[in-house]
Amino acid sequence: MSADEPVGREVKLYVYDLTKGVARSMSQAFLGKQLDGIWHTSIVVFAREYFFGGGGIETCRPGGTILGNPDNVVELGDTFLDYPLFYEYISNLREDMFSGEKYHLFDHNCNTFSNEIAQFLTGNEIPEYITSLPQEVLDTPLGALIKPLIDSMTSNPVPPRTNSYLEPIPQPSYLQDDVPSQASSAAPDDQAKVDDQKQVNGTEVNGVGADIKASDDAEIPVKPKLPVVSKKHMFTDAKPGECVQCILGNLPEGMLTEEEKMSLEALRKYLDEDMDLTGIPNNGFLAVGKLLQTMEVPSCVLVAVLDLLQLAFLNLDVVRFMLSNDDPVMMTFVNDLNNKTIDVQVAAIKMLCNVCKWGQGYTWLVSEQEWTLNGATTRNCTITCSLITSALLCQNMQLMEVAATLVNNMAQHEVSEDIAIELGSAMLQCITTVADIAEGAAFFCLGGLYGLMQHGEVTCLASVMGLDPQKYASRSQRLEILCGDMLSVMNEN
């Protein structure tokens, strides 16, 4: 694909049977007509799920409502429209045609919305068996009987749900898909294909017609902002061949078997030639894990190993492979980073920045599942936050910058309040106490903070600690834009 060729993004229709199979078995008896389900639908695009109900248009992670995973997924095709245009279009719909008070159980419901969005994005309609369902119900004797009651229930305005804060980054991480990164270091990542996160949280279902509440507070923002920090930053400067050469040239004799050395070469070919992951023997990753666990490995070898992983984790298949193996080697190594040299610490945090490219990778980093390390109970989120805090407060500018970049990348996902406050406090201490902070460290510190301001508590904390973004605005054009956006959010709170 040429650089000038537009990038298509998948558009999917999520289909849920609100009756969980009851309609299929009972509809003939109750309605005198066989129905396979009572359908709620939503549109999934830009790695978010959009749906319509009494609260207007709402959005959440794919599969993030109380309904959980969809009963069926319909591929509607690709859209070549970009997010800002989609954002403007859906914001206008939210204010007019699909405002909460316009919702009607039979005549103007979730499926009406899905059909409208599907045609706008792809030119295709959603399946007729879904759009024709309300009329099929109304054509039954029971449907005709209950229609006046439904009309009286749904004609009254239902106030839309409101947020306690204005979402600070309306163009989040899930928009960076399919566009290869061109930079060589901490470059904007436009390639991320964030995986579907099937999480079920506290939501609300208000009857047939699928007036469903989002499982998070991510409503469509009131007014668009497209700040400089709207994307994750990936590290892509490592060279697989040089990494493998460094590893094999500096390892103590006999540390790796010939088979393990060959598997490292297979890993190198995978990264250089975009091979299928199945072409890499499992012991290719086992050899990497072995090096991370061995005390006698020189620092230069550890850096080369981490650089290989840095590139490998840009591929979702590798992240999934890591998560499919219930092995604490990686997080055990991260837990011990304070005992490593600065260059090893920097390489490891760069690797974690790339792990955050993917929703599954981020979820692994902040997992609260308990496991045992050195006889004590710990969690991935505890280790991750401890590493970042230590790096931000270490007074080493290079380490501070990559740690701030990691927070910036994490903030593009949905960060829990506890983690946001912990990391926000460390970021504020870093940015306000370092007298001569480098431009890069300042940019990513402020960028990370800006992302964490999705939680009002972080915004309040910034004000209490006397953060003045304008102090850094003159350092560069990107800081000037970022600081202006931060000030607008702080002033609104």
DRENLUM-548418 format. One record per residue (C-alpha): residue number from 1; residue in three letters; x negated, y, z. Coordinates in steps of 0.1 Angstrom, whole numbers. Layout:
N
+------+------+-------+-------+-------+
| resi | resn |    px |    py |    pz |
+------+------+-------+-------+-------+
|  NUM |  ALA |     X |     Y |     Z |
...
+------+------+-------+-------+-------+
This chain:
493
+------+------+-------+-------+-------+
| resi | resn |    px |    py |    pz |
+------+------+-------+-------+-------+
|    1 |  MET |     0 |     0 |     0 |
|    2 |  SER |   -14 |    34 |   -10 |
|    3 |  ALA |   -18 |    62 |    15 |
|    4 |  ASP |     8 |    82 |    -4 |
|    5 |  GLU |    34 |    55 |    -5 |
|    6 |  PRO |    62 |    61 |    21 |
|    7 |  VAL |    64 |    37 |    50 |
|    8 |  GLY |    96 |    18 |    56 |
|    9 |  ARG |   109 |    11 |    91 |
|   10 |  GLU |   133 |   -18 |    98 |
|   11 |  VAL |   169 |   -10 |   107 |
|   12 |  LYS |   188 |   -37 |   125 |
|   13 |  LEU |   224 |   -41 |   137 |
|   14 |  TYR |   227 |   -57 |   171 |
|   15 |  VAL |   260 |   -76 |   175 |
|   16 |  TYR |   274 |   -86 |   209 |
|   17 |  ASP |   305 |  -106 |   217 |
|   18 |  LEU |   320 |   -89 |   247 |
|   19 |  THR |   340 |  -119 |   255 |
|   20 |  LYS |   310 |  -143 |   256 |
|   21 |  GLY |   329 |  -169 |   236 |
|   22 |  VAL |   363 |  -165 |   252 |
|   23 |  ALA |   379 |  -149 |   222 |
|   24 |  ARG |   369 |  -178 |   200 |
|   25 |  SER |   386 |  -203 |   223 |
|   26 |  MET |   416 |  -183 |   235 |
|   27 |  SER |   425 |  -157 |   208 |
|   28 |  GLN |   449 |  -181 |   190 |
|   29 |  ALA |   470 |  -186 |   221 |
|   30 |  PHE |   471 |  -150 |   232 |
|   31 |  LEU |   472 |  -131 |   199 |
|   32 |  GLY |   485 |  -157 |   175 |
|   33 |  LYS |   453 |  -151 |   154 |
|   34 |  GLN |   419 |  -167 |   155 |
|   35 |  LEU |   391 |  -143 |   164 |
|   36 |  ASP |   354 |  -153 |   167 |
|   37 |  GLY |   346 |  -125 |   190 |
|   38 |  ILE |   353 |   -90 |   202 |
|   39 |  TRP |   324 |   -71 |   187 |
|   40 |  HIS |   302 |   -44 |   202 |
|   41 |  THR |   274 |   -32 |   179 |
|   42 |  SER |   245 |    -9 |   180 |
|   43 |  ILE |   217 |     3 |   157 |
|   44 |  VAL |   181 |    -5 |   164 |
|   45 |  VAL |   156 |    17 |   147 |
|   46 |  PHE |   123 |    33 |   157 |
|   47 |  ALA |   122 |     6 |   184 |
|   48 |  ARG |   152 |    21 |   202 |
|   49 |  GLU |   188 |     9 |   205 |
|   50 |  TYR |   215 |    36 |   197 |
|   51 |  PHE |   252 |    31 |   205 |
|   52 |  PHE |   284 |    51 |   211 |
|   53 |  GLY |   309 |    51 |   239 |
|   54 |  GLY |   327 |    73 |   263 |
|   55 |  GLY |   295 |    90 |   272 |
|   56 |  GLY |   288 |    99 |   236 |
|   57 |  ILE |   257 |    87 |   218 |
|   58 |  GLU |   232 |    70 |   241 |
|   59 |  THR |   199 |    52 |   237 |
|   60 |  CYS |   179 |    25 |   255 |
|   61 |  ARG |   152 |    -1 |   248 |
|   62 |  PRO |   164 |   -28 |   224 |
|   63 |  GLY |   184 |   -53 |   244 |
|   64 |  GLY |   183 |   -29 |   274 |
|   65 |  THR |   220 |   -29 |   283 |
|   66 |  ILE |   239 |   -52 |   306 |
|   67 |  LEU |   248 |   -73 |   276 |
|   68 |  GLY |   212 |   -84 |   273 |
|   69 |  ASN |   201 |  -101 |   241 |
|   70 |  PRO |   225 |   -97 |   211 |
|   71 |  ASP |   245 |  -127 |   199 |
|   72 |  ASN |   234 |  -119 |   163 |
|   73 |  VAL |   210 |   -95 |   146 |
|   74 |  VAL |   218 |   -83 |   111 |
|   75 |  GLU |   189 |   -70 |    90 |
|   76 |  LEU |   203 |   -38 |    73 |
|   77 |  GLY |   172 |   -30 |    54 |
|   78 |  ASP |   144 |    -4 |    57 |
|   79 |  THR |   147 |    33 |    61 |
|   80 |  PHE |   122 |    57 |    47 |
|   81 |  LEU |   135 |    87 |    66 |
|   82 |  ASP |   112 |   101 |    93 |
|   83 |  TYR |   121 |   105 |   130 |
|   84 |  PRO |   125 |   143 |   130 |
|   85 |  LEU |   152 |   141 |   103 |
|   86 |  PHE |   169 |   112 |   121 |
|   87 |  TYR |   167 |   131 |   154 |
|   88 |  GLU |   183 |   162 |   139 |
|   89 |  TYR |   210 |   142 |   123 |
|   90 |  ILE |   219 |   122 |   154 |
|   91 |  SER |   218 |   153 |   176 |
|   92 |  ASN |   244 |   169 |   153 |
|   93 |  LEU |   266 |   138 |   155 |
|   94 |  ARG |   263 |   138 |   192 |
|   95 |  GLU |   276 |   174 |   194 |
|   96 |  ASP |   305 |   169 |   170 |
|   97 |  MET |   318 |   137 |   154 |
|   98 |  PHE |   305 |   113 |   181 |
|   99 |  SER |   308 |   134 |   213 |
|  100 |  GLY |   321 |   115 |   243 |
|  101 |  GLU |   356 |   130 |   240 |
|  102 |  LYS |   360 |   117 |   204 |
|  103 |  TYR |   356 |    81 |   215 |
|  104 |  HIS |   387 |    59 |   208 |
|  105 |  LEU |   389 |    22 |   215 |
|  106 |  PHE |   404 |    12 |   182 |
|  107 |  ASP |   400 |    41 |   158 |
|  108 |  HIS |   366 |    57 |   166 |
|  109 |  ASN |   343 |    33 |   185 |
|  110 |  CYS |   308 |    19 |   187 |
|  111 |  ASN |   313 |     1 |   153 |
|  112 |  THR |   324 |    33 |   136 |
|  113 |  PHE |   291 |    48 |   148 |
|  114 |  SER |   270 |    19 |   138 |
|  115 |  ASN |   285 |    20 |   103 |
|  116 |  GLU |   279 |    57 |   100 |
|  117 |  ILE |   242 |    54 |   110 |
|  118 |  ALA |   236 |    23 |    89 |
|  119 |  GLN |   248 |    41 |    58 |
|  120 |  PHE |   227 |    72 |    66 |
|  121 |  LEU |   195 |    53 |    71 |
|  122 |  THR |   198 |    25 |    45 |
|  123 |  GLY |   229 |    31 |    23 |
|  124 |  ASN |   243 |    -2 |    35 |
|  125 |  GLU |   274 |    -7 |    56 |
|  126 |  ILE |   277 |   -31 |    85 |
|  127 |  PRO |   296 |   -64 |    79 |
|  128 |  GLU |   333 |   -61 |    72 |
|  129 |  TYR |   343 |   -87 |    98 |
|  130 |  ILE |   332 |   -62 |   124 |
|  131 |  THR |   348 |   -30 |   110 |
|  132 |  SER |   381 |   -48 |   102 |
|  133 |  LEU |   385 |   -63 |   137 |
|  134 |  PRO |   405 |   -34 |   154 |
|  135 |  GLN |   431 |   -35 |   126 |
|  136 |  GLU |   433 |   -73 |   129 |
|  137 |  VAL |   441 |   -70 |   166 |
|  138 |  LEU |   466 |   -42 |   160 |
|  139 |  ASP |   484 |   -63 |   133 |
|  140 |  THR |   493 |   -89 |   160 |
|  141 |  PRO |   524 |   -86 |   181 |
|  142 |  LEU |   504 |   -80 |   212 |
|  143 |  GLY |   483 |   -54 |   194 |
|  144 |  ALA |   513 |   -34 |   184 |
|  145 |  LEU |   526 |   -36 |   220 |
|  146 |  ILE |   494 |   -22 |   236 |
|  147 |  LYS |   485 |     4 |   211 |
|  148 |  PRO |   504 |    33 |   228 |
|  149 |  LEU |   488 |    24 |   261 |
|  150 |  ILE |   453 |    24 |   245 |
|  151 |  ASP |   460 |    58 |   228 |
|  152 |  SER |   470 |    73 |   261 |
|  153 |  MET |   439 |    59 |   278 |
|  154 |  THR |   414 |    70 |   252 |
|  155 |  SER |   427 |   104 |   241 |
|  156 |  ASN |   416 |   121 |   274 |
|  157 |  PRO |   380 |   135 |   272 |
|  158 |  VAL |   354 |   114 |   290 |
|  159 |  PRO |   326 |   136 |   302 |
|  160 |  PRO |   292 |   126 |   288 |
|  161 |  ARG |   265 |   114 |   311 |
|  162 |  THR |   239 |   141 |   320 |
|  163 |  ASN |   202 |   139 |   330 |
|  164 |  SER |   186 |   156 |   359 |
|  165 |  TYR |   158 |   166 |   336 |
|  166 |  LEU |   151 |   174 |   300 |
|  167 |  GLU |   132 |   145 |   284 |
|  168 |  PRO |    98 |   162 |   277 |
|  169 |  ILE |    87 |   140 |   248 |
|  170 |  PRO |   116 |   133 |   224 |
|  171 |  GLN |    92 |   118 |   198 |
|  172 |  PRO |    79 |    89 |   219 |
|  173 |  SER |    55 |    60 |   212 |
|  174 |  TYR |    79 |    38 |   194 |
|  175 |  LEU |    77 |    60 |   163 |
|  176 |  GLN |    41 |    51 |   155 |
|  177 |  ASP |    46 |    21 |   133 |
|  178 |  ASP |    31 |     9 |   100 |
|  179 |  VAL |     7 |    38 |    94 |
|  180 |  PRO |   -30 |    28 |    97 |
|  181 |  SER |   -51 |    50 |   119 |
|  182 |  GLN |   -78 |    70 |   101 |
|  183 |  ALA |   -98 |    83 |   130 |
|  184 |  SER |  -129 |    67 |   145 |
|  185 |  SER |  -125 |    73 |   182 |
|  186 |  ALA |   -96 |    85 |   203 |
|  187 |  ALA |   -75 |    90 |   173 |
|  188 |  PRO |   -37 |    93 |   171 |
|  189 |  ASP |   -22 |    58 |   167 |
|  190 |  ASP |     3 |    57 |   139 |
|  191 |  GLN |     3 |    19 |   135 |
|  192 |  ALA |    21 |     7 |   166 |
|  193 |  LYS |    49 |   -17 |   160 |
|  194 |  VAL |    63 |   -18 |   195 |
|  195 |  ASP |    79 |   -51 |   202 |
|  196 |  ASP |   115 |   -55 |   214 |
|  197 |  GLN |   116 |   -55 |   252 |
|  198 |  LYS |   146 |   -75 |   263 |
|  199 |  GLN |   153 |   -62 |   297 |
|  200 |  VAL |   187 |   -60 |   314 |
|  201 |  ASN |   192 |   -33 |   340 |
|  202 |  GLY |   221 |   -17 |   358 |
|  203 |  THR |   246 |    -7 |   331 |
|  204 |  GLU |   283 |    -3 |   328 |
|  205 |  VAL |   308 |   -18 |   304 |
|  206 |  ASN |   342 |     0 |   301 |
|  207 |  GLY |   364 |   -24 |   283 |
|  208 |  VAL |   369 |   -36 |   247 |
|  209 |  GLY |   353 |   -12 |   222 |
|  210 |  ALA |   320 |   -14 |   240 |
|  211 |  ASP |   318 |    18 |   258 |
|  212 |  ILE |   284 |     8 |   272 |
|  213 |  LYS |   260 |    29 |   293 |
|  214 |  ALA |   223 |    29 |   286 |
|  215 |  SER |   201 |    11 |   311 |
|  216 |  ASP |   177 |    40 |   315 |
|  217 |  ASP |   180 |    78 |   316 |
|  218 |  ALA |   167 |    83 |   281 |
|  219 |  GLU |   195 |   104 |   265 |
|  220 |  ILE |   189 |   122 |   233 |
|  221 |  PRO |   173 |   155 |   243 |
|  222 |  VAL |   193 |   187 |   240 |
|  223 |  LYS |   167 |   204 |   218 |
|  224 |  PRO |   138 |   190 |   198 |
|  225 |  LYS |   102 |   194 |   207 |
|  226 |  LEU |    74 |   177 |   188 |
|  227 |  PRO |    43 |   183 |   209 |
|  228 |  VAL |     7 |   174 |   200 |
|  229 |  VAL |     7 |   146 |   225 |
|  230 |  SER |    36 |   127 |   211 |
|  231 |  LYS |    15 |    97 |   201 |
|  232 |  LYS |    -7 |    72 |   217 |
|  233 |  HIS |   -45 |    74 |   211 |
|  234 |  MET |   -63 |    43 |   200 |
|  235 |  PHE |  -100 |    35 |   199 |
|  236 |  THR |  -111 |    20 |   166 |
|  237 |  ASP |  -148 |    28 |   163 |
|  238 |  ALA |  -163 |    -6 |   173 |
|  239 |  LYS |  -178 |   -28 |   146 |
|  240 |  PRO |  -170 |   -65 |   149 |
|  241 |  GLY |  -202 |   -77 |   132 |
|  242 |  GLU |  -225 |   -55 |   154 |
|  243 |  CYS |  -206 |   -67 |   185 |
|  244 |  VAL |  -211 |  -104 |   177 |
|  245 |  GLN |  -247 |   -97 |   168 |
|  246 |  CYS |  -253 |   -80 |   201 |
|  247 |  ILE |  -237 |  -108 |   221 |
|  248 |  LEU |  -256 |  -136 |   204 |
|  249 |  GLY |  -289 |  -116 |   204 |
|  250 |  ASN |  -289 |  -107 |   241 |
|  251 |  LEU |  -273 |  -137 |   259 |
|  252 |  PRO |  -295 |  -159 |   281 |
|  253 |  GLU |  -304 |  -191 |   264 |
|  254 |  GLY |  -278 |  -219 |   267 |
|  255 |  MET |  -250 |  -197 |   281 |
|  256 |  LEU |  -227 |  -205 |   251 |
|  257 |  THR |  -225 |  -238 |   233 |
|  258 |  GLU |  -229 |  -239 |   195 |
|  259 |  GLU |  -192 |  -244 |   191 |
|  260 |  GLU |  -185 |  -213 |   212 |
|  261 |  LYS |  -209 |  -193 |   191 |
|  262 |  MET |  -191 |  -204 |   160 |
|  263 |  SER |  -158 |  -194 |   175 |
|  264 |  LEU |  -171 |  -159 |   181 |
|  265 |  GLU |  -180 |  -157 |   145 |
|  266 |  ALA |  -144 |  -168 |   136 |
|  267 |  LEU |  -131 |  -140 |   158 |
|  268 |  ARG |  -154 |  -116 |   140 |
|  269 |  LYS |  -140 |  -128 |   106 |
|  270 |  TYR |  -104 |  -124 |   119 |
|  271 |  LEU |  -111 |   -87 |   129 |
|  272 |  ASP |  -131 |   -79 |    97 |
|  273 |  GLU |  -109 |   -97 |    72 |
|  274 |  ASP |   -75 |   -96 |    88 |
|  275 |  MET |   -72 |  -133 |    89 |
|  276 |  ASP |   -43 |  -152 |   104 |
|  277 |  LEU |   -47 |  -157 |   141 |
|  278 |  THR |   -42 |  -194 |   138 |
|  279 |  GLY |   -76 |  -195 |   120 |
|  280 |  ILE |   -93 |  -188 |   153 |
|  281 |  PRO |  -100 |  -218 |   176 |
|  282 |  ASN |   -87 |  -213 |   211 |
|  283 |  ASN |  -122 |  -216 |   224 |
|  284 |  GLY |  -129 |  -183 |   206 |
|  285 |  PHE |  -110 |  -165 |   233 |
|  286 |  LEU |  -122 |  -190 |   259 |
|  287 |  ALA |  -158 |  -180 |   250 |
|  288 |  VAL |  -149 |  -143 |   256 |
|  289 |  GLY |  -133 |  -152 |   289 |
|  290 |  LYS |  -164 |  -172 |   299 |
|  291 |  LEU |  -186 |  -142 |   293 |
|  292 |  LEU |  -163 |  -119 |   313 |
|  293 |  GLN |  -166 |  -143 |   343 |
|  294 |  THR |  -203 |  -149 |   342 |
|  295 |  MET |  -224 |  -128 |   366 |
|  296 |  GLU |  -256 |  -130 |   346 |
|  297 |  VAL |  -243 |  -114 |   314 |
|  298 |  PRO |  -262 |   -82 |   306 |
|  299 |  SER |  -242 |   -50 |   305 |
|  300 |  CYS |  -248 |   -45 |   267 |
|  301 |  VAL |  -232 |   -79 |   261 |
|  302 |  LEU |  -202 |   -70 |   283 |
|  303 |  VAL |  -197 |   -38 |   263 |
|  304 |  ALA |  -198 |   -57 |   230 |
|  305 |  VAL |  -173 |   -83 |   243 |
|  306 |  LEU |  -150 |   -55 |   255 |
|  307 |  ASP |  -154 |   -37 |   221 |
|  308 |  LEU |  -143 |   -69 |   203 |
|  309 |  LEU |  -112 |   -71 |   226 |
|  310 |  GLN |  -106 |   -34 |   220 |
|  311 |  LEU |  -101 |   -41 |   183 |
|  312 |  ALA |   -84 |   -74 |   188 |
|  313 |  PHE |   -57 |   -59 |   210 |
|  314 |  LEU |   -47 |   -36 |   181 |
|  315 |  ASN |   -29 |   -67 |   168 |
|  316 |  LEU |     3 |   -77 |   185 |
|  317 |  ASP |    -4 |  -114 |   178 |
|  318 |  VAL |   -35 |  -112 |   200 |
|  319 |  VAL |   -15 |   -95 |   228 |
|  320 |  ARG |    11 |  -122 |   227 |
|  321 |  PHE |   -16 |  -149 |   227 |
|  322 |  MET |   -31 |  -133 |   259 |
|  323 |  LEU |     3 |  -131 |   275 |
|  324 |  SER |    12 |  -167 |   266 |
|  325 |  ASN |   -18 |  -180 |   286 |
|  326 |  ASP |   -12 |  -176 |   323 |
|  327 |  ASP |   -48 |  -168 |   330 |
|  328 |  PRO |   -59 |  -140 |   354 |
|  329 |  VAL |   -94 |  -137 |   339 |
|  330 |  MET |   -88 |  -103 |   322 |
|  331 |  MET |   -72 |   -87 |   352 |
|  332 |  THR |   -98 |  -102 |   376 |
|  333 |  PHE |  -125 |   -86 |   355 |
|  334 |  VAL |  -107 |   -52 |   356 |
|  335 |  ASN |  -103 |   -55 |   393 |
|  336 |  ASP |  -141 |   -57 |   397 |
|  337 |  LEU |  -149 |   -29 |   373 |
|  338 |  ASN |  -162 |    -5 |   400 |
|  339 |  ASN |  -192 |   -29 |   404 |
|  340 |  LYS |  -201 |   -26 |   367 |
|  341 |  THR |  -221 |     1 |   349 |
|  342 |  ILE |  -204 |    32 |   336 |
|  343 |  ASP |  -207 |    21 |   300 |
|  344 |  VAL |  -189 |   -12 |   309 |
|  345 |  GLN |  -162 |     7 |   327 |
|  346 |  VAL |  -157 |    30 |   298 |
|  347 |  ALA |  -155 |     1 |   273 |
|  348 |  ALA |  -130 |   -17 |   295 |
|  349 |  ILE |  -107 |    13 |   298 |
|  350 |  LYS |  -108 |    19 |   261 |
|  351 |  MET |   -97 |   -17 |   257 |
|  352 |  LEU |   -67 |   -11 |   280 |
|  353 |  CYS |   -58 |    20 |   260 |
|  354 |  ASN |   -54 |    -2 |   230 |
|  355 |  VAL |   -34 |   -28 |   250 |
|  356 |  CYS |    -9 |     1 |   256 |
|  357 |  LYS |    -3 |     2 |   219 |
|  358 |  TRP |    23 |   -25 |   224 |
|  359 |  GLY |    53 |   -26 |   247 |
|  360 |  GLN |    44 |   -61 |   258 |
|  361 |  GLY |     8 |   -50 |   265 |
|  362 |  TYR |    20 |   -21 |   286 |
|  363 |  THR |    45 |   -44 |   305 |
|  364 |  TRP |    16 |   -67 |   313 |
|  365 |  LEU |    -5 |   -38 |   326 |
|  366 |  VAL |    22 |   -27 |   350 |
|  367 |  SER |    36 |   -61 |   359 |
|  368 |  GLU |    48 |   -63 |   395 |
|  369 |  GLN |    46 |  -101 |   396 |
|  370 |  GLU |    25 |  -112 |   425 |
|  371 |  TRP |    -6 |  -135 |   421 |
|  372 |  THR |   -35 |  -144 |   442 |
|  373 |  LEU |   -70 |  -129 |   439 |
|  374 |  ASN |   -98 |  -138 |   463 |
|  375 |  GLY |   -73 |  -152 |   487 |
|  376 |  ALA |   -51 |  -121 |   488 |
|  377 |  THR |   -19 |  -113 |   470 |
|  378 |  THR |   -21 |   -86 |   443 |
|  379 |  ARG |    -2 |   -73 |   412 |
|  380 |  ASN |   -14 |   -61 |   378 |
|  381 |  CYS |     2 |   -27 |   384 |
|  382 |  THR |   -18 |   -23 |   417 |
|  383 |  ILE |   -51 |   -31 |   399 |
|  384 |  THR |   -43 |    -8 |   370 |
|  385 |  CYS |   -34 |    22 |   391 |
|  386 |  SER |   -64 |    17 |   414 |
|  387 |  LEU |   -87 |    16 |   384 |
|  388 |  ILE |   -73 |    47 |   369 |
|  389 |  THR |   -73 |    67 |   401 |
|  390 |  SER |  -109 |    57 |   408 |
|  391 |  ALA |  -120 |    67 |   373 |
|  392 |  LEU |  -102 |   100 |   374 |
|  393 |  LEU |  -119 |   110 |   406 |
|  394 |  CYS |  -154 |    97 |   399 |
|  395 |  GLN |  -168 |   130 |   385 |
|  396 |  ASN |  -181 |   113 |   354 |
|  397 |  MET |  -167 |   132 |   325 |
|  398 |  GLN |  -167 |   103 |   300 |
|  399 |  LEU |  -149 |    80 |   325 |
|  400 |  MET |  -125 |   107 |   334 |
|  401 |  GLU |  -116 |   113 |   297 |
|  402 |  VAL |  -109 |    76 |   289 |
|  403 |  ALA |   -89 |    71 |   321 |
|  404 |  ALA |   -68 |   102 |   312 |
|  405 |  THR |   -63 |    88 |   277 |
|  406 |  LEU |   -50 |    55 |   293 |
|  407 |  VAL |   -25 |    75 |   314 |
|  408 |  ASN |   -15 |    94 |   282 |
|  409 |  ASN |    -8 |    61 |   264 |
|  410 |  MET |    10 |    46 |   294 |
|  411 |  ALA |    32 |    77 |   296 |
|  412 |  GLN |    45 |    70 |   261 |
|  413 |  HIS |    63 |    40 |   276 |
|  414 |  GLU |    89 |    41 |   303 |
|  415 |  VAL |    69 |    46 |   335 |
|  416 |  SER |    84 |    38 |   369 |
|  417 |  GLU |    88 |    66 |   393 |
|  418 |  ASP |    63 |    51 |   418 |
|  419 |  ILE |    36 |    47 |   392 |
|  420 |  ALA |    43 |    81 |   377 |
|  421 |  ILE |    39 |    98 |   411 |
|  422 |  GLU |     7 |    79 |   419 |
|  423 |  LEU |   -10 |    85 |   386 |
|  424 |  GLY |     4 |   121 |   384 |
|  425 |  SER |   -12 |   129 |   418 |
|  426 |  ALA |   -46 |   116 |   406 |
|  427 |  MET |   -43 |   135 |   373 |
|  428 |  LEU |   -35 |   167 |   392 |
|  429 |  GLN |   -63 |   163 |   416 |
|  430 |  CYS |   -87 |   157 |   386 |
|  431 |  ILE |   -75 |   187 |   365 |
|  432 |  THR |   -74 |   211 |   394 |
|  433 |  THR |  -106 |   203 |   412 |
|  434 |  VAL |  -131 |   197 |   385 |
|  435 |  ALA |  -147 |   231 |   379 |
|  436 |  ASP |  -159 |   227 |   343 |
|  437 |  ILE |  -138 |   199 |   329 |
|  438 |  ALA |  -145 |   191 |   292 |
|  439 |  GLU |  -119 |   199 |   266 |
|  440 |  GLY |  -112 |   163 |   258 |
|  441 |  ALA |  -107 |   154 |   295 |
|  442 |  ALA |   -85 |   184 |   300 |
|  443 |  PHE |   -64 |   176 |   269 |
|  444 |  PHE |   -57 |   140 |   279 |
|  445 |  CYS |   -52 |   149 |   316 |
|  446 |  LEU |   -26 |   175 |   307 |
|  447 |  GLY |   -12 |   152 |   280 |
|  448 |  GLY |    -8 |   124 |   305 |
|  449 |  LEU |     8 |   147 |   330 |
|  450 |  TYR |    32 |   160 |   304 |
|  451 |  GLY |    43 |   125 |   296 |
|  452 |  LEU |    48 |   117 |   333 |
|  453 |  MET |    70 |   148 |   336 |
|  454 |  GLN |    98 |   126 |   324 |
|  455 |  HIS |   101 |   122 |   362 |
|  456 |  GLY |   111 |   155 |   378 |
|  457 |  GLU |    91 |   146 |   409 |
|  458 |  VAL |    59 |   149 |   389 |
|  459 |  THR |    69 |   183 |   376 |
|  460 |  CYS |    76 |   195 |   412 |
|  461 |  LEU |    43 |   181 |   423 |
|  462 |  ALA |    25 |   200 |   396 |
|  463 |  SER |    41 |   232 |   408 |
|  464 |  VAL |    33 |   225 |   444 |
|  465 |  MET |    -3 |   219 |   436 |
|  466 |  GLY |    -5 |   251 |   417 |
|  467 |  LEU |   -12 |   237 |   382 |
|  468 |  ASP |   -15 |   265 |   357 |
|  469 |  PRO |   -16 |   250 |   322 |
|  470 |  GLN |   -24 |   285 |   307 |
|  471 |  LYS |   -58 |   283 |   323 |
|  472 |  TYR |   -68 |   257 |   296 |
|  473 |  ALA |   -48 |   271 |   267 |
|  474 |  SER |   -77 |   290 |   252 |
|  475 |  ARG |  -100 |   260 |   250 |
|  476 |  SER |   -86 |   247 |   217 |
|  477 |  GLN |   -56 |   249 |   194 |
|  478 |  ARG |   -42 |   215 |   206 |
|  479 |  LEU |   -45 |   226 |   242 |
|  480 |  GLU |   -28 |   259 |   234 |
|  481 |  ILE |     2 |   240 |   219 |
|  482 |  LEU |     3 |   214 |   247 |
|  483 |  CYS |     1 |   240 |   275 |
|  484 |  GLY |    30 |   260 |   260 |
|  485 |  ASP |    51 |   228 |   260 |
|  486 |  MET |    42 |   220 |   296 |
|  487 |  LEU |    50 |   255 |   308 |
|  488 |  SER |    85 |   253 |   292 |
|  489 |  VAL |    92 |   221 |   310 |
|  490 |  MET |    78 |   234 |   343 |
|  491 |  ASN |    98 |   266 |   340 |
|  492 |  GLU |   130 |   247 |   334 |
|  493 |  ASN |   125 |   229 |   366 |
+------+------+-------+-------+-------+
